[in-house]
Amino acid sequence: MKTEGRQLERPKAVMKRTGLGRTSLWSKSRNPDDPFPSPVQIGTNSIAFYADEIDEWLETRPRVPCRDGTIKAGLEANDDHGAAAA
C-alpha cells in the first residue's frame, strides 16, 4: 500500500520485520514515551505503519556484540552467522 509516496505495512508485516509480538507491538505503539512509531488509521477497522518509520526505528536498535566484543556491520550474502564464506 502507498499513500503520498510512502509505503505502508500492515501489523503482521511489522511484527515479522521487528520480531515483536502482537501485544508488544500495540504496547510500544501506544506508549508516548516509547520511540516506536504510531500506526496510521487506513480504514474503519484497519491500521498500518509507515515502512520508513519502522526502518528508522530498526536502525536505532543496538547491535548485539560477538563473543569477542566486536560488532559486525552486516552479514555476508547467504551466511547466517556473519562469517565470510570460505
Backbone as a chain_set.jsonl record, in Angstrom:
{"seq": "MKTEGRQLERPKAVMKRTGLGRTSLWSKSRNPDDPFPSPVQIGTNSIAFYADEIDEWLETRPRVPCRDGTIKAGLEANDDHGAAAA", "coords": {"N": [[0.837, -1.19, 0.0], [0.461, 2.247, -0.734], [0.748, 5.641, 0.254], [0.669, 8.928, -0.524], [3.207, 8.571, -1.7], [4.553, 7.139, 0.253], [5.359, 4.016, 1.66], [3.168, 1.677, 3.13], [2.828, -0.605, 5.854], [1.169, -3.444, 7.027], [0.169, -4.576, 10.347], [0.945, -7.368, 10.733], [3.101, -7.693, 8.957], [4.881, -5.848, 10.048], [5.31, -6.991, 12.548], [6.651, -9.301, 11.752], [8.984, -8.208, 10.591], [10.142, -6.811, 12.757], [10.272, -8.593, 14.848], [8.703, -8.396, 17.02], [5.978, -9.317, 19.135], [2.358, -9.421, 18.929], [1.131, -8.158, 21.208], [3.296, -6.694, 22.281], [3.837, -5.019, 20.111], [1.496, -3.427, 19.983], [1.568, -2.289, 22.547], [4.015, -0.837, 22.521], [3.513, 0.938, 20.403], [1.478, 2.489, 21.368], [2.447, 3.761, 23.577], [3.42, 6.848, 24.698], [5.972, 7.498, 25.588], [7.684, 5.783, 24.378], [9.864, 5.337, 21.63], [8.861, 4.0, 19.426], [7.139, 3.921, 16.297], [3.867, 5.384, 15.729], [0.74, 3.927, 14.707], [-1.136, 4.312, 11.59], [-4.387, 5.21, 10.775], [-6.145, 3.468, 8.39], [-8.556, 2.674, 7.574], [-11.927, 1.931, 8.673], [-11.689, -0.208, 10.521], [-8.995, -0.742, 10.308], [-5.455, -0.542, 10.436], [-2.12, 0.673, 9.759], [1.454, 0.875, 9.42], [3.945, 3.327, 8.705], [6.43, 2.349, 6.538], [8.988, 3.5, 6.298], [9.296, 4.742, 8.768], [9.372, 2.546, 10.457], [11.717, 1.396, 9.505], [13.575, 3.389, 10.315], [13.298, 3.171, 13.099], [14.216, 0.55, 13.492], [16.893, 0.893, 12.812], [17.83, 2.27, 14.996], [18.085, 0.422, 16.947], [20.198, -1.283, 19.211], [23.207, -3.029, 18.331], [24.031, -6.43, 18.892], [26.865, -7.497, 20.518], [29.549, -9.636, 19.314], [31.029, -12.682, 20.55], [33.694, -12.018, 20.957], [33.55, -9.384, 21.499], [33.405, -7.598, 19.412], [31.526, -5.745, 16.949], [29.663, -6.536, 14.199], [29.154, -5.058, 11.031], [27.363, -5.946, 9.111], [25.865, -8.818, 7.501], [27.437, -11.304, 5.481], [26.504, -12.286, 2.173], [24.218, -14.967, 1.996], [24.995, -16.078, 4.434], [24.35, -16.963, 7.59], [25.634, -16.503, 9.961], [27.359, -14.396, 10.006], [30.017, -14.728, 9.338], [32.626, -14.705, 6.93], [32.356, -16.373, 3.81], [34.057, -19.422, 3.156]], "CA": [[0.0, 0.0, 0.0], [1.201, 3.507, -0.737], [-0.008, 6.857, 0.487], [1.535, 10.086, -0.754], [4.557, 8.109, -1.983], [5.138, 6.397, 1.376], [4.918, 2.631, 1.749], [2.517, 1.285, 4.374], [2.916, -2.025, 6.208], [0.163, -3.894, 7.985], [0.79, -5.054, 11.585], [1.62, -8.675, 10.618], [4.399, -7.48, 8.3], [5.735, -5.147, 11.017], [5.688, -7.983, 13.554], [7.65, -10.181, 11.146], [10.232, -7.451, 10.417], [10.732, -6.362, 14.024], [10.367, -9.675, 15.816], [7.804, -8.104, 18.136], [4.688, -9.987, 19.151], [1.214, -8.527, 18.798], [0.95, -7.347, 22.408], [4.411, -5.743, 22.355], [3.642, -4.038, 19.044], [0.453, -2.475, 20.402], [2.038, -1.582, 23.732], [5.034, 0.13, 22.126], [2.953, 1.961, 19.511], [0.535, 3.325, 22.122], [3.149, 4.392, 24.684], [4.017, 8.104, 24.233], [7.376, 7.573, 25.996], [8.454, 4.835, 23.572], [10.119, 5.918, 20.306], [8.274, 3.194, 18.348], [6.169, 4.712, 15.528], [2.423, 5.201, 15.911], [0.075, 3.461, 13.487], [-1.968, 5.218, 10.804], [-5.714, 4.649, 10.503], [-6.349, 3.395, 6.947], [-9.95, 2.29, 7.358], [-12.714, 1.889, 9.905], [-11.089, -1.186, 11.433], [-7.686, -1.099, 9.761], [-4.322, 0.359, 10.668], [-0.851, 0.292, 9.14], [2.595, 1.671, 9.87], [4.796, 3.784, 7.62], [7.609, 1.49, 6.467], [10.213, 4.268, 6.55], [9.397, 4.972, 10.215], [9.813, 1.273, 11.039], [13.141, 1.304, 9.138], [14.321, 4.285, 11.202], [13.282, 2.595, 14.442], [15.105, -0.611, 13.484], [18.281, 1.354, 12.778], [18.213, 2.766, 16.318], [18.256, -0.723, 17.848], [21.616, -1.583, 19.415], [23.733, -4.294, 17.82], [24.498, -7.353, 19.921], [28.267, -7.789, 20.217], [30.001, -11.019, 19.175], [31.713, -13.192, 21.75], [34.972, -11.328, 21.148], [33.27, -7.988, 21.814], [33.277, -6.773, 18.207], [30.19, -5.632, 16.37], [29.749, -6.637, 12.743], [28.302, -4.083, 10.35], [26.335, -6.634, 8.339], [26.157, -10.213, 7.193], [27.796, -11.629, 4.11], [25.404, -12.928, 1.464], [23.984, -16.386, 2.246], [25.716, -16.5, 5.628], [23.52, -16.623, 8.737], [26.412, -16.3, 11.172], [28.184, -13.212, 9.907], [31.381, -15.056, 8.948], [32.84, -14.718, 5.482], [32.343, -17.715, 3.238], [35.41, -19.939, 2.906]], "C": [[0.873, 1.243, 0.0], [0.239, 4.645, -0.451], [0.963, 8.014, 0.375], [2.986, 9.664, -0.963], [5.218, 7.34, -0.862], [4.515, 5.008, 1.443], [4.295, 2.374, 3.124], [2.696, -0.209, 4.594], [1.866, -2.344, 7.246], [0.867, -4.484, 9.21], [1.51, -6.4, 11.472], [2.987, -8.544, 9.969], [5.372, -6.796, 9.252], [6.205, -6.127, 12.092], [6.767, -8.906, 13.009], [8.997, -9.466, 11.019], [10.924, -7.13, 11.73], [10.97, -7.486, 15.017], [9.5, -9.447, 17.044], [6.527, -8.93, 18.005], [3.568, -8.951, 19.08], [1.045, -7.605, 20.009], [2.053, -6.3, 22.541], [4.272, -4.646, 21.31], [2.619, -2.99, 19.464], [0.915, -1.647, 21.591], [3.04, -0.488, 23.361], [4.438, 1.259, 21.287], [1.985, 2.901, 20.232], [1.189, 4.101, 23.261], [3.83, 5.681, 24.192], [5.495, 8.255, 24.605], [8.277, 6.643, 25.198], [8.658, 5.421, 22.177], [9.534, 5.114, 19.138], [7.191, 4.001, 17.633], [4.714, 4.384, 15.855], [1.805, 4.718, 14.611], [-0.761, 4.563, 12.831], [-3.29, 4.517, 10.553], [-5.931, 4.648, 8.994], [-7.768, 2.978, 6.577], [-10.655, 2.248, 8.693], [-12.098, 0.965, 10.941], [-9.702, -1.611, 10.986], [-6.641, -0.043, 10.086], [-3.12, -0.174, 9.904], [0.225, 1.201, 9.728], [3.348, 2.138, 8.64], [6.086, 2.977, 7.657], [8.896, 2.253, 6.766], [10.392, 4.567, 8.039], [9.84, 3.698, 10.933], [11.298, 1.072, 10.742], [13.997, 2.148, 10.076], [14.404, 3.714, 12.612], [14.239, 1.41, 14.512], [16.577, -0.194, 13.5], [18.749, 1.9, 14.121], [18.451, 1.632, 17.317], [19.74, -1.036, 17.986], [21.992, -2.941, 18.829], [24.196, -5.136, 18.993], [25.94, -7.713, 19.575], [28.528, -9.296, 20.089], [30.686, -11.435, 20.467], [33.02, -12.465, 22.021], [34.792, -9.831, 21.406], [33.132, -7.079, 20.607], [31.823, -6.758, 17.729], [30.346, -5.627, 14.859], [28.75, -5.69, 12.109], [27.18, -4.749, 9.589], [26.764, -8.054, 8.061], [26.559, -10.356, 5.742], [26.595, -12.331, 3.475], [25.381, -14.424, 1.763], [24.746, -16.912, 3.463], [24.942, -16.03, 6.846], [24.313, -16.281, 9.98], [27.354, -15.122, 11.109], [29.627, -13.472, 9.526], [31.488, -15.088, 7.435], [32.876, -16.17, 5.002], [33.768, -18.151, 2.916], [35.558, -20.404, 1.484]], "O": [[1.91, 1.28, 0.663], [-0.923, 4.619, -0.856], [1.96, 8.072, 1.094], [3.899, 10.321, -0.463], [6.365, 6.92, -1.016], [3.303, 4.847, 1.3], [4.829, 2.8, 4.148], [2.714, -0.987, 3.64], [1.691, -1.612, 8.22], [2.038, -4.856, 9.125], [2.581, -6.566, 12.054], [3.934, -9.211, 10.383], [6.559, -7.123, 9.265], [7.367, -6.094, 12.498], [7.702, -9.258, 13.729], [10.038, -10.055, 11.308], [12.151, -7.169, 11.814], [11.784, -7.346, 15.93], [9.557, -10.22, 18.001], [6.061, -9.204, 16.899], [3.816, -7.748, 19.164], [0.839, -6.402, 19.848], [1.778, -5.148, 22.876], [4.554, -3.48, 21.586], [2.858, -1.793, 19.312], [0.681, -0.439, 21.638], [2.931, 0.647, 23.826], [4.825, 2.417, 21.448], [1.708, 3.996, 19.744], [0.571, 4.991, 23.846], [4.728, 5.613, 23.352], [6.199, 9.061, 23.996], [9.5, 6.704, 25.323], [7.711, 5.951, 21.596], [9.695, 5.506, 17.982], [6.407, 4.691, 18.284], [4.38, 3.253, 16.21], [2.286, 5.056, 13.53], [-1.047, 5.597, 13.435], [-3.31, 3.351, 10.16], [-5.905, 5.71, 8.372], [-8.127, 2.938, 5.4], [-10.045, 2.503, 9.732], [-11.999, 1.324, 12.115], [-9.282, -2.734, 11.263], [-6.892, 1.161, 10.023], [-3.106, -1.322, 9.462], [-0.068, 2.164, 10.436], [3.391, 1.429, 7.635], [6.76, 2.924, 8.685], [9.797, 1.72, 7.413], [11.522, 4.637, 8.521], [10.594, 3.76, 11.904], [12.054, 0.634, 11.609], [15.022, 1.682, 10.574], [15.458, 3.767, 13.246], [14.989, 1.274, 15.479], [17.407, -0.852, 14.127], [19.954, 1.984, 14.36], [18.963, 1.866, 18.412], [20.464, -1.054, 16.991], [21.192, -3.878, 18.832], [24.701, -4.604, 19.982], [26.215, -8.18, 18.47], [27.821, -10.115, 20.676], [30.89, -10.619, 21.366], [33.417, -12.309, 23.176], [35.774, -9.096, 21.517], [32.779, -5.909, 20.754], [31.022, -7.632, 18.06], [31.078, -4.806, 14.306], [27.629, -5.54, 12.596], [26.117, -4.148, 9.436], [27.895, -8.444, 8.352], [26.082, -9.621, 4.878], [25.766, -12.904, 4.18], [26.429, -15.069, 1.777], [25.103, -18.09, 3.501], [24.879, -14.831, 7.114], [23.738, -15.815, 10.964], [28.083, -14.867, 12.067], [30.401, -12.523, 9.399], [30.538, -15.459, 6.745], [33.36, -17.063, 5.697], [34.585, -17.351, 2.46], [36.629, -20.869, 1.094]]}, "num_chains": 1, "name": "protein.A"}
